[in-house]
Amino acid sequence: MLGRRFLLYLLILGAGLAAPWFYPQYIQQMALLWIMVLMASTWDLLGGQMGYNSLGNITFFGCGMYISAVVQIAMFYDVAAYTSAFGAIKPEFTDEQYFMGLFLGILAAGFGAMLLSYLLGFIMFGLRGPYFAIGTLGIATAAGQLMGTIDYVGGGSGISMPFFPWAVEIRALFFYGLCFFLAAVAHLLLRWIYSTQFGLAINAIRDDEDKAEAMGIPTLKYKQIGWAITAFFMGCIGAVFGNMVGFIEPVEVAFPVATFGIFMVAMALLGGKGTLWGPVIGAVLFHVIKETTWTYLLGWQWVALGLILIINIVYFQEGIMGWLQRKFPEFFGITIDHAPPDKDAEQ
C-alpha cells in the first residue's frame, strides 16, 4: 500500500514538473488546474470532513489578493497615489523590489486571511446547516461590493499589479510553479491532518456535533482551526492569482462568487466530498470539462456544466471517489466486517 502510494505521488510530481515543457501553450490553463485542486481540497476540509458547507471561501481568496497588492505597492509607493484613476505616479519596480514584495505579499495574504477567518468564525459558527451556507455566501457577495467602494485600493476601477520583470515565457513558468507548489503543500498538509486526532475530531463534528461537544471536544476551536487552514491557502493562492492575471477587479476577479465560489463546491461534490482524493479527482475532471466546453461549446458551456451538477447531485451524490471506495474497498485498504454465519439457520 505504501509503495503504491509513493508511486502515485512520484507520477504526479513527474507529470506536474514535465507538463509545462511538453505543452507550453497550455501553461496558464494548467496553472489554473492546480488552483482548482487547491480550492476544492481546502473547501472539503470544512464542507466534507466537518460537515460545514461554506459558500463563502472565495472571501479569503479576494481578501488575500487585495492584501498582497497593498503590501507589494506600499513597500515602495503610496497606495492611494498608485491606484489613482488620474495616474498620479508612474511606478517602476526593480527585480529585487518585485520579488521581495511578491513573497512578502503572499505570506501577508495567507496570515491576513487566517485572521479574518478567526474573526468571522465567532459569528458564523453560531449558524449550522443551510444557515451557515447562506451566511457565508452573503459575506462573500458583500465583500466584493464593499471593496468596489474603497478608492484607496482602486474601487470599482480595479488595481493593476506590478509588472513581472522577466520574459513572458519565464513569467508563465514561474506562476505555474507557485500554483503547483501551493497545491502540493496543501494536499500533503491535509493528508497529515486527516490521519491525526484532529481528523477524528472534525469527523465527529460532522457526524453529530452535539454528541461531540458532550464528549468534551471543543468544537468551536476545531472549526476555527479548520477554517483558518482553509483561509491561509485561499489567501496565498489569491495573491498568486492576482499577480498572475496582472489586474484586480473586485467582483469578477477578486470575489467571483458565481464562478470560482461555486466551482470549488461542485468539484468536491463531483469527486466525492469527505475524501482526500475526491476533490483532486473532481477538480481535474471538472476543469477539463470546463475548458473543453469553453472551447467547443461556446454559448452552451453553462448548460453543460449545469447538467453535470444536476446529474451529480440527483443521481451521483457519493461522487467518483465514494463510488470507487464502495465498489472496490480492498483497493483503498477498507476492511468490511461480514456477519458470522448463523449456525441455527444452517442446521
C-alpha positions as a Markdown table, in Angstrom:
| # | Residue | x | y | z |
|---|---|---|---|---|
| 1 | Met | 0.0 | 0.0 | 0.0 |
| 2 | Leu | 2.8 | 2.4 | 0.9 |
| 3 | Gly | 4.7 | 1.5 | -2.3 |
| 4 | Arg | 1.6 | 2.1 | -4.4 |
| 5 | Arg | 1.0 | 5.5 | -2.7 |
| 6 | Phe | 4.7 | 6.5 | -3.2 |
| 7 | Leu | 4.5 | 5.6 | -6.8 |
| 8 | Leu | 1.3 | 7.6 | -7.3 |
| 9 | Tyr | 2.9 | 10.7 | -5.8 |
| 10 | Leu | 6.0 | 10.2 | -7.8 |
| 11 | Leu | 3.9 | 10.1 | -11.0 |
| 12 | Ile | 2.0 | 13.2 | -10.1 |
| 13 | Leu | 5.2 | 15.0 | -9.3 |
| 14 | Gly | 6.8 | 14.0 | -12.6 |
| 15 | Ala | 3.7 | 14.9 | -14.6 |
| 16 | Gly | 3.4 | 18.3 | -12.8 |
| 17 | Leu | 7.0 | 19.2 | -13.5 |
| 18 | Ala | 7.1 | 17.9 | -17.1 |
| 19 | Ala | 3.7 | 19.2 | -18.3 |
| 20 | Pro | 4.8 | 22.8 | -18.9 |
| 21 | Trp | 7.7 | 21.7 | -21.1 |
| 22 | Phe | 5.6 | 19.4 | -23.2 |
| 23 | Tyr | 2.5 | 21.7 | -23.5 |
| 24 | Pro | 3.9 | 25.2 | -23.2 |
| 25 | Gln | 0.8 | 26.7 | -24.9 |
| 26 | Tyr | -1.4 | 25.5 | -22.1 |
| 27 | Ile | 0.7 | 26.6 | -19.1 |
| 28 | Gln | -1.9 | 29.1 | -17.9 |
| 29 | Gln | -4.7 | 26.6 | -18.1 |
| 30 | Met | -2.6 | 24.0 | -16.2 |
| 31 | Ala | -1.7 | 26.6 | -13.5 |
| 32 | Leu | -5.4 | 27.3 | -13.2 |
| 33 | Leu | -5.9 | 23.5 | -12.7 |
| 34 | Trp | -3.7 | 23.5 | -9.7 |
| 35 | Ile | -5.6 | 26.5 | -8.3 |
| 36 | Met | -8.8 | 24.5 | -8.7 |
| 37 | Val | -7.3 | 21.5 | -7.0 |
| 38 | Leu | -6.3 | 23.7 | -4.0 |
| 39 | Met | -9.7 | 25.3 | -3.9 |
| 40 | Ala | -11.6 | 22.0 | -3.9 |
| 41 | Ser | -9.3 | 20.3 | -1.4 |
| 42 | Thr | -9.4 | 23.2 | 1.1 |
| 43 | Trp | -13.2 | 23.6 | 0.8 |
| 44 | Asp | -13.6 | 19.9 | 1.6 |
| 45 | Leu | -11.8 | 20.4 | 5.0 |
| 46 | Leu | -14.9 | 22.1 | 6.2 |
| 47 | Gly | -17.5 | 21.0 | 3.7 |
| 48 | Gly | -16.7 | 17.3 | 3.5 |
| 49 | Gln | -14.7 | 16.4 | 6.6 |
| 50 | Met | -16.5 | 18.7 | 9.1 |
| 51 | Gly | -19.9 | 19.0 | 7.5 |
| 52 | Tyr | -20.0 | 22.8 | 7.3 |
| 53 | Asn | -20.8 | 23.7 | 3.7 |
| 54 | Ser | -19.3 | 27.1 | 3.2 |
| 55 | Leu | -20.2 | 29.1 | 0.1 |
| 56 | Gly | -18.0 | 32.0 | 1.2 |
| 57 | Asn | -14.4 | 30.7 | 1.0 |
| 58 | Ile | -13.9 | 32.9 | -2.0 |
| 59 | Thr | -13.9 | 35.8 | 0.5 |
| 60 | Phe | -10.4 | 34.7 | 1.6 |
| 61 | Phe | -9.3 | 34.4 | -2.0 |
| 62 | Gly | -10.3 | 38.0 | -2.7 |
| 63 | Cys | -9.0 | 39.5 | 0.5 |
| 64 | Gly | -5.7 | 37.7 | 0.1 |
| 65 | Met | -5.5 | 39.3 | -3.4 |
| 66 | Tyr | -6.0 | 42.8 | -2.1 |
| 67 | Ile | -3.7 | 42.3 | 1.0 |
| 68 | Ser | -0.9 | 41.1 | -1.3 |
| 69 | Ala | -1.4 | 44.1 | -3.6 |
| 70 | Val | -1.3 | 46.6 | -0.8 |
| 71 | Val | 1.8 | 45.0 | 0.7 |
| 72 | Gln | 3.6 | 44.9 | -2.7 |
| 73 | Ile | 2.8 | 48.5 | -3.5 |
| 74 | Ala | 3.0 | 50.1 | -0.1 |
| 75 | Met | 6.6 | 48.9 | 0.4 |
| 76 | Phe | 7.8 | 51.3 | -2.3 |
| 77 | Tyr | 4.9 | 53.7 | -3.3 |
| 78 | Asp | 1.9 | 55.4 | -1.8 |
| 79 | Val | -1.0 | 53.1 | -2.5 |
| 80 | Ala | -3.6 | 55.8 | -2.9 |
| 81 | Ala | -1.4 | 57.6 | -5.5 |
| 82 | Tyr | -0.6 | 54.3 | -7.2 |
| 83 | Thr | -4.3 | 53.4 | -7.6 |
| 84 | Ser | -5.4 | 56.9 | -8.6 |
| 85 | Ala | -7.5 | 57.0 | -11.7 |
| 86 | Phe | -5.6 | 60.1 | -12.8 |
| 87 | Gly | -2.3 | 58.3 | -12.9 |
| 88 | Ala | -0.6 | 60.3 | -10.2 |
| 89 | Ile | 2.6 | 58.3 | -10.4 |
| 90 | Lys | 4.4 | 56.1 | -12.9 |
| 91 | Pro | 5.6 | 53.2 | -10.8 |
| 92 | Glu | 8.7 | 51.2 | -11.6 |
| 93 | Phe | 9.8 | 48.1 | -9.6 |
| 94 | Thr | 13.3 | 46.6 | -9.7 |
| 95 | Asp | 13.7 | 42.9 | -9.8 |
| 96 | Glu | 14.6 | 42.8 | -6.1 |
| 97 | Gln | 11.6 | 45.0 | -5.2 |
| 98 | Tyr | 9.2 | 42.9 | -7.2 |
| 99 | Phe | 10.2 | 39.5 | -5.9 |
| 100 | Met | 10.6 | 40.7 | -2.3 |
| 101 | Gly | 7.2 | 42.4 | -2.4 |
| 102 | Leu | 5.6 | 39.3 | -4.1 |
| 103 | Phe | 6.7 | 36.8 | -1.5 |
| 104 | Leu | 6.0 | 39.1 | 1.5 |
| 105 | Gly | 2.6 | 39.8 | -0.1 |
| 106 | Ile | 1.8 | 36.1 | -0.4 |
| 107 | Leu | 2.7 | 35.5 | 3.2 |
| 108 | Ala | 0.7 | 38.6 | 4.4 |
| 109 | Ala | -2.2 | 37.4 | 2.3 |
| 110 | Gly | -2.2 | 34.0 | 4.0 |
| 111 | Phe | -2.0 | 35.2 | 7.5 |
| 112 | Gly | -4.4 | 38.1 | 6.9 |
| 113 | Ala | -7.0 | 35.7 | 5.6 |
| 114 | Met | -6.4 | 33.5 | 8.7 |
| 115 | Leu | -7.1 | 36.4 | 11.0 |
| 116 | Leu | -10.2 | 37.3 | 9.0 |
| 117 | Ser | -11.5 | 33.7 | 9.3 |
| 118 | Tyr | -10.9 | 33.8 | 13.0 |
| 119 | Leu | -12.9 | 36.9 | 13.5 |
| 120 | Leu | -15.7 | 35.7 | 11.2 |
| 121 | Gly | -15.8 | 32.4 | 13.0 |
| 122 | Phe | -17.2 | 33.9 | 16.2 |
| 123 | Ile | -20.2 | 35.0 | 14.2 |
| 124 | Met | -20.6 | 32.4 | 11.5 |
| 125 | Phe | -20.1 | 29.2 | 13.6 |
| 126 | Gly | -23.2 | 30.1 | 15.6 |
| 127 | Leu | -25.0 | 29.0 | 12.5 |
| 128 | Arg | -25.5 | 25.5 | 11.2 |
| 129 | Gly | -26.7 | 23.7 | 8.1 |
| 130 | Pro | -28.1 | 25.9 | 5.3 |
| 131 | Tyr | -28.0 | 29.0 | 7.5 |
| 132 | Phe | -24.2 | 28.7 | 7.7 |
| 133 | Ala | -24.0 | 28.2 | 3.9 |
| 134 | Ile | -26.2 | 31.2 | 3.2 |
| 135 | Gly | -24.5 | 33.3 | 5.7 |
| 136 | Thr | -21.0 | 32.7 | 4.2 |
| 137 | Leu | -22.5 | 33.3 | 0.7 |
| 138 | Gly | -23.7 | 36.7 | 2.0 |
| 139 | Ile | -20.3 | 37.6 | 3.3 |
| 140 | Ala | -18.6 | 36.8 | 0.0 |
| 141 | Thr | -21.1 | 38.8 | -2.0 |
| 142 | Ala | -20.9 | 41.7 | 0.3 |
| 143 | Ala | -17.1 | 41.7 | 0.3 |
| 144 | Gly | -16.9 | 42.2 | -3.4 |
| 145 | Gln | -19.4 | 45.1 | -3.3 |
| 146 | Leu | -17.6 | 46.6 | -0.4 |
| 147 | Met | -14.2 | 46.5 | -2.0 |
| 148 | Gly | -15.6 | 48.3 | -5.0 |
| 149 | Thr | -16.4 | 51.3 | -2.9 |
| 150 | Ile | -12.9 | 51.7 | -1.4 |
| 151 | Asp | -11.0 | 54.2 | -3.6 |
| 152 | Tyr | -7.7 | 53.5 | -1.7 |
| 153 | Val | -7.4 | 50.2 | -3.5 |
| 154 | Gly | -8.9 | 51.4 | -6.8 |
| 155 | Gly | -12.6 | 51.0 | -6.1 |
| 156 | Gly | -14.6 | 49.7 | -9.0 |
| 157 | Ser | -11.9 | 50.6 | -11.4 |
| 158 | Gly | -9.6 | 47.9 | -10.0 |
| 159 | Ile | -5.9 | 47.9 | -9.5 |
| 160 | Ser | -3.1 | 46.9 | -11.8 |
| 161 | Met | -0.4 | 44.7 | -10.2 |
| 162 | Pro | 3.3 | 45.4 | -10.5 |
| 163 | Phe | 4.7 | 44.0 | -13.8 |
| 164 | Phe | 6.7 | 40.8 | -13.8 |
| 165 | Pro | 10.3 | 41.9 | -14.6 |
| 166 | Trp | 11.4 | 39.0 | -16.7 |
| 167 | Ala | 10.4 | 37.4 | -20.0 |
| 168 | Val | 6.9 | 36.3 | -20.7 |
| 169 | Glu | 7.9 | 32.7 | -21.0 |
| 170 | Ile | 9.6 | 32.7 | -17.6 |
| 171 | Arg | 6.6 | 34.5 | -16.1 |
| 172 | Ala | 4.3 | 31.7 | -17.1 |
| 173 | Leu | 6.6 | 29.0 | -15.7 |
| 174 | Phe | 7.1 | 31.0 | -12.5 |
| 175 | Phe | 3.5 | 31.3 | -11.7 |
| 176 | Tyr | 2.8 | 27.8 | -12.7 |
| 177 | Gly | 5.4 | 26.6 | -10.3 |
| 178 | Leu | 3.9 | 28.7 | -7.5 |
| 179 | Cys | 0.4 | 27.2 | -8.1 |
| 180 | Phe | 1.8 | 23.7 | -8.2 |
| 181 | Phe | 3.8 | 24.2 | -5.0 |
| 182 | Leu | 0.9 | 25.6 | -3.1 |
| 183 | Ala | -1.5 | 22.8 | -4.2 |
| 184 | Ala | 1.1 | 20.2 | -3.3 |
| 185 | Val | 1.7 | 21.7 | 0.2 |
| 186 | Ala | -2.0 | 22.0 | 0.9 |
| 187 | His | -2.6 | 18.4 | -0.2 |
| 188 | Leu | 0.2 | 16.9 | 1.9 |
| 189 | Leu | -0.8 | 19.0 | 4.9 |
| 190 | Leu | -4.4 | 17.9 | 4.7 |
| 191 | Arg | -3.3 | 14.3 | 4.3 |
| 192 | Trp | -1.4 | 14.5 | 7.5 |
| 193 | Ile | -4.2 | 16.4 | 9.3 |
| 194 | Tyr | -6.7 | 13.7 | 8.4 |
| 195 | Ser | -4.5 | 11.0 | 9.9 |
| 196 | Thr | -4.3 | 12.7 | 13.3 |
| 197 | Gln | -6.6 | 13.2 | 16.2 |
| 198 | Phe | -7.7 | 16.4 | 14.6 |
| 199 | Gly | -9.1 | 14.4 | 11.7 |
| 200 | Leu | -11.1 | 12.2 | 14.1 |
| 201 | Ala | -12.5 | 15.3 | 15.9 |
| 202 | Ile | -13.7 | 17.1 | 12.8 |
| 203 | Asn | -15.3 | 13.9 | 11.6 |
| 204 | Ala | -17.1 | 13.6 | 14.9 |
| 205 | Ile | -18.4 | 17.2 | 14.5 |
| 206 | Arg | -19.7 | 16.2 | 11.0 |
| 207 | Asp | -21.5 | 13.1 | 12.3 |
| 208 | Asp | -23.1 | 14.7 | 15.4 |
| 209 | Glu | -21.8 | 18.0 | 16.8 |
| 210 | Asp | -23.9 | 17.9 | 19.9 |
| 211 | Lys | -22.6 | 14.5 | 20.9 |
| 212 | Ala | -19.0 | 15.6 | 20.1 |
| 213 | Glu | -19.4 | 18.5 | 22.5 |
| 214 | Ala | -20.9 | 16.2 | 25.1 |
| 215 | Met | -17.8 | 14.0 | 24.8 |
| 216 | Gly | -15.6 | 17.0 | 25.6 |
| 217 | Ile | -14.5 | 18.0 | 22.1 |
| 218 | Pro | -14.0 | 21.8 | 21.9 |
| 219 | Thr | -16.0 | 22.1 | 18.6 |
| 220 | Leu | -15.6 | 25.8 | 18.1 |
| 221 | Lys | -11.8 | 25.6 | 18.5 |
| 222 | Tyr | -11.6 | 22.8 | 15.9 |
| 223 | Lys | -14.0 | 24.7 | 13.5 |
| 224 | Gln | -11.9 | 27.8 | 13.7 |
| 225 | Ile | -8.7 | 26.0 | 13.2 |
| 226 | Gly | -10.1 | 24.2 | 10.1 |
| 227 | Trp | -11.4 | 27.4 | 8.6 |
| 228 | Ala | -8.1 | 29.1 | 9.3 |
| 229 | Ile | -6.2 | 26.5 | 7.4 |
| 230 | Thr | -8.5 | 26.9 | 4.5 |
| 231 | Ala | -8.3 | 30.7 | 4.7 |
| 232 | Phe | -4.5 | 30.6 | 4.7 |
| 233 | Phe | -4.2 | 28.7 | 1.5 |
| 234 | Met | -7.0 | 30.6 | -0.2 |
| 235 | Gly | -5.4 | 33.8 | 0.7 |
| 236 | Cys | -2.0 | 32.7 | -0.6 |
| 237 | Ile | -3.4 | 31.4 | -3.9 |
| 238 | Gly | -5.5 | 34.6 | -4.2 |
| 239 | Ala | -2.3 | 36.6 | -4.0 |
| 240 | Val | -0.7 | 34.4 | -6.7 |
| 241 | Phe | -3.7 | 34.6 | -9.0 |
| 242 | Gly | -3.9 | 38.4 | -8.7 |
| 243 | Asn | -0.3 | 38.7 | -9.8 |
| 244 | Met | -0.8 | 36.0 | -12.5 |
| 245 | Val | -3.6 | 37.9 | -14.2 |
| 246 | Gly | -2.0 | 41.3 | -13.5 |
| 247 | Phe | -5.2 | 43.1 | -12.7 |
| 248 | Ile | -7.6 | 43.0 | -9.7 |
| 249 | Glu | -11.2 | 43.9 | -10.2 |
| 250 | Pro | -13.5 | 43.5 | -7.1 |
| 251 | Val | -16.4 | 41.4 | -8.4 |
| 252 | Glu | -15.2 | 39.3 | -11.4 |
| 253 | Val | -11.6 | 38.7 | -10.4 |
| 254 | Ala | -11.2 | 39.0 | -6.6 |
| 255 | Phe | -14.6 | 37.8 | -5.4 |
| 256 | Pro | -16.0 | 35.7 | -8.3 |
| 257 | Val | -18.8 | 34.1 | -6.3 |
| 258 | Ala | -20.8 | 32.9 | -9.3 |
| 259 | Thr | -17.7 | 31.1 | -10.8 |
| 260 | Phe | -14.9 | 30.1 | -8.6 |
| 261 | Gly | -17.1 | 30.3 | -5.5 |
| 262 | Ile | -19.4 | 27.7 | -6.9 |
| 263 | Phe | -16.8 | 25.7 | -8.8 |
| 264 | Met | -14.9 | 24.7 | -5.7 |
| 265 | Val | -18.1 | 23.2 | -4.2 |
| 266 | Ala | -19.0 | 21.5 | -7.5 |
| 267 | Met | -15.6 | 19.9 | -7.8 |
| 268 | Ala | -15.6 | 18.5 | -4.3 |
| 269 | Leu | -19.1 | 17.0 | -4.9 |
| 270 | Leu | -18.2 | 15.6 | -8.2 |
| 271 | Gly | -15.0 | 13.8 | -6.9 |
| 272 | Gly | -16.5 | 12.8 | -3.6 |
| 273 | Lys | -16.7 | 15.0 | -0.5 |
| 274 | Gly | -15.2 | 13.8 | 2.7 |
| 275 | Thr | -12.3 | 12.0 | 1.0 |
| 276 | Leu | -8.7 | 13.1 | 0.4 |
| 277 | Trp | -8.5 | 12.3 | -3.3 |
| 278 | Gly | -12.1 | 13.1 | -4.2 |
| 279 | Pro | -11.7 | 16.9 | -4.5 |
| 280 | Val | -8.5 | 16.3 | -6.5 |
| 281 | Ile | -10.2 | 14.0 | -9.0 |
| 282 | Gly | -13.2 | 16.2 | -9.2 |
| 283 | Ala | -11.1 | 19.3 | -9.8 |
| 284 | Val | -9.2 | 17.7 | -12.7 |
| 285 | Leu | -12.3 | 16.3 | -14.3 |
| 286 | Phe | -14.3 | 19.5 | -13.8 |
| 287 | His | -11.5 | 21.7 | -15.1 |
| 288 | Val | -11.0 | 19.6 | -18.2 |
| 289 | Ile | -14.7 | 19.6 | -19.0 |
| 290 | Lys | -14.9 | 23.3 | -18.3 |
| 291 | Glu | -12.0 | 24.2 | -20.7 |
| 292 | Thr | -13.4 | 21.8 | -23.3 |
| 293 | Thr | -16.9 | 23.3 | -23.3 |
| 294 | Trp | -15.5 | 26.8 | -23.3 |
| 295 | Thr | -13.5 | 25.9 | -26.4 |
| 296 | Tyr | -16.0 | 23.8 | -28.4 |
| 297 | Leu | -19.4 | 24.6 | -26.9 |
| 298 | Leu | -19.1 | 28.4 | -26.5 |
| 299 | Gly | -22.6 | 29.7 | -25.6 |
| 300 | Trp | -23.6 | 26.3 | -24.2 |
| 301 | Gln | -20.8 | 25.9 | -21.6 |
| 302 | Trp | -23.0 | 26.9 | -18.7 |
| 303 | Val | -25.7 | 24.5 | -19.8 |
| 304 | Ala | -23.2 | 21.6 | -20.0 |
| 305 | Leu | -21.8 | 22.5 | -16.5 |
| 306 | Gly | -25.3 | 22.8 | -15.1 |
| 307 | Leu | -26.2 | 19.4 | -16.4 |
| 308 | Ile | -23.1 | 17.9 | -14.8 |
| 309 | Leu | -24.1 | 19.4 | -11.4 |
| 310 | Ile | -27.7 | 18.2 | -11.7 |
| 311 | Ile | -26.7 | 14.6 | -12.5 |
| 312 | Asn | -24.1 | 14.7 | -9.8 |
| 313 | Ile | -26.4 | 16.0 | -7.1 |
| 314 | Val | -29.5 | 14.0 | -8.0 |
| 315 | Tyr | -28.1 | 10.6 | -9.2 |
| 316 | Phe | -24.5 | 10.5 | -8.0 |
| 317 | Gln | -24.3 | 12.1 | -4.6 |
| 318 | Glu | -21.4 | 9.9 | -3.3 |
| 319 | Gly | -19.1 | 11.2 | -6.1 |
| 320 | Ile | -16.5 | 9.4 | -8.0 |
| 321 | Met | -14.3 | 8.5 | -5.1 |
| 322 | Gly | -17.2 | 7.4 | -2.9 |
| 323 | Trp | -18.4 | 5.1 | -5.7 |
| 324 | Leu | -14.9 | 3.6 | -6.2 |
| 325 | Gln | -14.5 | 3.0 | -2.5 |
| 326 | Arg | -17.9 | 1.3 | -2.3 |
| 327 | Lys | -17.2 | -0.9 | -5.4 |
| 328 | Phe | -13.5 | -1.7 | -4.6 |
| 329 | Pro | -13.0 | -1.3 | -0.9 |
| 330 | Glu | -9.9 | -3.6 | -0.8 |
| 331 | Phe | -8.0 | -1.4 | -3.2 |
| 332 | Phe | -8.3 | 1.5 | -0.8 |
| 333 | Gly | -7.4 | -0.5 | 2.3 |
| 334 | Ile | -11.0 | -0.5 | 3.6 |
| 335 | Thr | -11.9 | -3.6 | 5.6 |
| 336 | Ile | -15.5 | -4.8 | 5.6 |
| 337 | Asp | -16.7 | -6.8 | 8.5 |
| 338 | His | -19.0 | -9.6 | 7.5 |
| 339 | Ala | -21.5 | -11.0 | 9.9 |
| 340 | Pro | -20.7 | -14.6 | 11.1 |
| 341 | Pro | -22.8 | -17.3 | 9.7 |
| 342 | Asp | -26.0 | -18.2 | 11.6 |
| 343 | Lys | -25.4 | -21.8 | 12.9 |
| 344 | Asp | -29.0 | -22.3 | 13.8 |
| 345 | Ala | -30.0 | -21.4 | 10.3 |
| 346 | Glu | -27.5 | -23.9 | 8.8 |
| 347 | Gln | -28.9 | -26.7 | 11.0 |
